[in-house]
Amino acid sequence: MFLPPEMLPSAAEQIPTPVTSMMVIVAFSPVELTLTNPKGQRLGYQPGANGELVQEIP
């Protein structure tokens, strides 16, 4: 089904509202991830610390 241009949403209406309370990360191999927020707080594995888990992000 095709809609005529006047029935299509404007560019501003097509931009979804960003979700700021959730993040999904997928890794398909044995990896150790560390996330850092803008405040410098970390969550994940500390690099070079024998797999030490860091949980600074509330």
C-alpha positions in Angstrom: 0.0 0.0 0.0 1.4 3.4 -1.0 0.3 6.7 0.6 0.3 10.0 -1.2 3.0 12.4 0.1 0.4 14.6 1.8 -0.6 11.7 4.0 3.0 10.8 5.1 4.2 12.1 8.4 6.6 15.0 8.4 10.3 14.4 9.1 9.9 15.7 12.7 7.1 13.2 13.3 9.2 10.3 12.0 12.0 10.8 14.6 11.3 8.6 17.6 11.5 9.9 21.1 14.8 8.6 22.5 14.7 6.2 25.4 17.1 7.4 28.1 16.4 4.9 30.8 17.5 1.7 29.1 20.4 0.3 27.0 20.6 -3.1 25.4 24.1 -4.4 24.5 24.6 -7.7 22.7 28.0 -9.4 22.3 28.3 -12.8 20.6 31.7 -13.8 21.8 33.5 -14.2 25.1 34.0 -10.6 25.9 34.4 -8.4 29.0 32.6 -5.1 28.7 32.9 -1.9 30.7 30.4 0.9 30.3 31.3 4.4 31.4 28.7 7.1 31.9 29.3 10.9 31.5 30.1 11.2 35.2 32.9 8.7 34.8 31.2 6.0 36.7 31.8 2.4 35.4 29.8 -0.8 35.2 31.3 -4.1 34.0 34.7 -5.7 34.1 37.8 -3.6 35.0 40.3 -4.0 32.3 43.5 -5.8 33.4 42.2 -6.6 36.9 41.7 -10.4 36.5 38.0 -10.0 35.7 37.2 -7.8 38.7 33.6 -6.5 38.5 33.0 -2.8 38.8 29.6 -1.5 39.8 29.8 2.3 40.2 26.6 3.1 38.3 23.5 3.0 40.5 
